[in-house]
Amino acid sequence: MTLAVVVPAYNEQAWIPATLRALAAQTDTDFTLVVVDNASTDGTAGVVRAFARDSGLDVRLIREPQPGAGTAADTGFRYAIAHGATLLARTDADCVPARDWVATARSLLAGGAELVCGRSVPRRDEHPGPVHRYVFPAAVRLAALYGRFRKAHRDPAFRTPYVLVHGHNLALTAELYLRCGGTPREALADGAEDVTLLNRARRHTDRIVRAEHLVVQASLRRLRAWGPRRTLLWHWDRRYAPAEVHVR
């Protein structure tokens, strides 16, 4: 089945090269890479074009002028589906997927999963300390456990329990994406598009898995800029709202 990897990108000239290199180094390179330039004002598009010329991958660079990670992701997913993709995966432009990321996602979806939620770890090249490697991830997992008991996540219409989901590390079938309505097209400050996608999917399938061996290294830049408390509040229904919110 045809697989597409979607990468939303906003002003990621300095960060996206590592993401692109990691995707080019995958053990399974039989995929289409769809990079969605979300109205960048830097050289992001030029970096992607240069990579497309030299990488040997099937790279598509498309543009989405409306700001928002969910909006850009939706544009990328729907472009991929319209061009024949039956399996979809997403990471972000400041992340580094493990070398077997594509192969693992394909295997899980081929094995019957319709939505796969992978594990996020700190980027090793950003030299994470103990707080970044252990304390903050533990707090995120506790928050996800709390999420299971929130009223918003316990609707009787949901067909499977709530699980921890990261927008920069998920995979799903194109059929489920269309069936559930996909990622919300909203501003980044308006909500967590990955949680909304998960809850939409939970109304349509019980084949949702949390896969600890589907691994992406995520950037620490937001955590370091905002601090642990503000970062957790941001993820908790946007209870912290910085002046600049159009970030990945």
C-alpha positions in Angstrom: 0.0 0.0 0.0 1.2 3.5 -0.8 2.4 5.5 2.3 2.9 9.2 2.6 4.7 11.1 5.3 3.3 14.6 6.0 5.5 17.3 7.6 3.9 20.7 8.4 6.6 23.4 8.4 6.6 27.1 9.5 9.8 29.0 9.4 11.9 25.9 9.9 14.9 26.7 7.8 17.3 26.0 10.7 15.5 22.9 11.9 14.1 21.0 9.0 17.4 19.7 7.5 17.8 17.2 10.4 14.2 16.0 9.9 14.8 15.6 6.1 18.1 13.7 6.7 16.4 11.4 9.1 13.6 10.6 6.6 16.2 10.0 3.8 18.0 7.6 6.1 14.9 5.4 6.8 15.2 1.7 6.4 12.0 1.9 4.4 12.2 4.8 1.8 9.2 3.6 -0.2 7.1 6.6 0.7 6.1 10.0 -0.6 7.2 12.9 1.5 4.7 15.8 1.6 6.1 19.0 3.2 3.5 21.6 3.8 5.0 25.1 3.9 2.7 26.9 6.3 3.3 30.5 4.9 6.9 30.5 6.0 8.8 33.8 5.7 12.3 32.3 5.8 14.1 29.9 3.5 12.2 26.7 4.5 10.9 26.1 1.0 14.3 26.5 -0.6 15.8 24.0 1.8 13.1 21.5 0.9 13.6 22.1 -2.8 17.3 21.5 -2.5 16.7 18.3 -0.6 14.2 17.1 -3.2 16.8 17.5 -5.9 19.5 15.5 -4.1 17.7 13.0 -1.9 16.3 10.5 -4.3 13.0 10.5 -2.3 9.6 11.4 -3.9 9.2 14.8 -2.3 6.2 17.1 -2.8 6.4 20.7 -1.5 2.9 22.3 -1.2 1.8 25.5 0.4 -0.9 26.3 3.0 -1.3 30.0 3.7 -3.7 29.7 6.6 -1.7 29.5 9.9 -2.1 26.4 12.1 -0.4 23.1 12.6 -3.8 21.2 12.2 -4.6 23.2 9.1 -1.3 22.5 7.5 -1.4 18.8 8.4 -5.0 18.5 7.0 -3.9 20.1 3.8 -0.9 17.6 3.6 -3.0 14.6 4.4 -5.7 15.4 1.9 -3.1 16.1 -0.8 -1.5 12.7 -0.1 -4.9 10.9 -0.2 -5.9 12.7 -3.5 -2.6 11.5 -5.0 -3.1 7.8 -4.1 -1.8 7.4 -0.5 -3.7 4.7 1.5 -1.4 4.9 4.6 -0.4 8.2 6.3 2.2 9.2 8.8 3.0 12.6 10.3 6.0 14.1 12.0 7.0 17.8 12.5 9.8 19.9 11.0 11.9 20.0 14.2 11.7 16.3 14.9 14.0 13.4 14.1 12.2 10.0 13.5 14.1 6.8 14.3 15.6 5.0 11.4 12.8 2.3 11.5 10.0 4.8 11.9 8.4 4.4 8.5 8.9 0.6 8.5 7.3 0.3 12.0 4.4 2.5 11.1 3.8 0.5 7.9 4.0 -2.8 9.8 1.5 -1.7 12.5 -1.0 -0.4 9.9 -0.7 -3.4 7.7 -1.2 -5.5 10.9 -4.7 -4.1 11.4 -4.3 -0.9 13.3 -6.1 2.1 11.9 -4.5 4.7 14.1 -1.1 4.4 15.7 0.2 6.8 18.4 3.9 6.7 18.9 6.4 7.6 21.6 8.2 11.0 21.9 11.7 11.3 23.3 14.0 14.4 23.5 16.3 15.1 20.6 19.7 13.7 21.5 21.5 16.5 19.6 19.9 19.1 21.9 21.7 17.5 24.9 18.7 16.9 27.2 19.3 16.8 30.9 17.6 14.6 33.5 14.6 16.9 33.7 14.1 16.7 30.0 14.7 13.0 29.8 12.8 11.7 32.8 10.9 14.3 34.8 9.0 16.1 32.1 8.1 13.0 30.1 6.8 11.4 33.4 4.6 14.5 33.9 3.3 14.2 30.4 2.4 10.6 31.0 0.6 11.5 34.2 -1.3 14.1 32.4 -2.3 11.6 29.7 -3.5 9.2 32.5 -5.6 12.0 33.9 -6.9 12.6 30.4 -8.6 9.1 30.5 -10.8 10.3 33.3 -11.7 13.7 31.9 -15.4 14.0 30.9 -14.5 15.2 27.4 -12.6 11.9 26.8 -15.2 9.6 28.3 -18.1 10.0 25.9 -20.0 6.6 25.6 -19.7 7.0 21.8 -15.9 6.5 22.0 -15.1 2.9 21.0 -11.7 2.7 22.6 -9.9 4.2 25.6 -8.1 7.5 25.4 -4.3 7.2 24.8 -1.4 9.5 24.8 -1.0 11.1 21.3 1.7 13.3 19.8 1.0 15.2 16.6 4.6 14.8 15.6 4.4 11.0 15.8 1.3 9.3 14.5 0.2 7.1 11.6 -3.2 6.1 10.3 -5.1 4.8 7.3 -6.4 7.2 4.7 -9.8 5.5 5.0 -10.1 6.3 8.7 -8.8 9.9 8.1 -11.7 10.6 5.7 -14.2 8.6 7.7 -13.6 10.5 11.0 -13.2 14.0 9.4 -9.5 14.3 9.8 -7.4 17.0 11.6 -9.3 20.2 12.6 -8.4 23.3 10.6 -7.9 25.7 13.4 -5.4 28.1 14.8 -2.7 26.5 16.9 -3.9 28.4 20.0 -7.5 27.2 19.6 -6.8 23.6 20.6 -4.7 20.5 20.4 -5.2 19.2 16.9 -3.7 15.8 17.7 -6.1 15.1 20.5 -9.1 16.3 18.4 -8.0 13.9 15.7 -7.7 11.1 18.2 -11.1 11.7 19.6 -12.7 11.9 16.2 -11.1 8.6 15.3 -12.2 7.0 18.6 -15.8 7.5 17.5 -15.2 5.4 14.4 -12.8 2.6 15.3 -11.5 0.5 18.2 -8.3 -0.3 16.3 -6.2 2.4 17.9 -2.9 1.5 19.4 -0.2 3.2 21.5 3.1 1.9 20.1 6.1 2.6 22.3 8.5 1.3 19.6 7.3 3.9 17.1 9.8 6.6 18.2 10.4 10.2 17.2 13.0 12.5 18.8 11.2 15.9 19.5 12.8 19.3 19.9 13.2 20.8 23.4 13.0 24.4 22.2 9.5 25.0 23.3 10.1 23.4 26.7 13.3 25.4 27.2 11.7 28.7 26.1 8.6 28.4 28.2 9.7 26.2 31.0 8.0 22.9 32.2 5.0 24.6 34.0 4.0 26.8 31.0 4.6 24.0 28.5 2.3 21.7 30.5 -0.3 24.4 30.8 -0.1 25.0 27.0 -0.9 21.3 26.4 -3.6 21.4 29.0 -6.3 23.1 27.0 -4.0 26.1 26.1 -4.1 27.4 29.7 -0.9 29.2 28.9 -1.0 31.4 25.8 2.2 33.1 24.8 2.3 36.1 22.5 3.6 34.1 19.6 1.6 30.9 19.2 2.3 29.9 15.6 5.1 27.6 16.5 5.8 23.9 16.0 
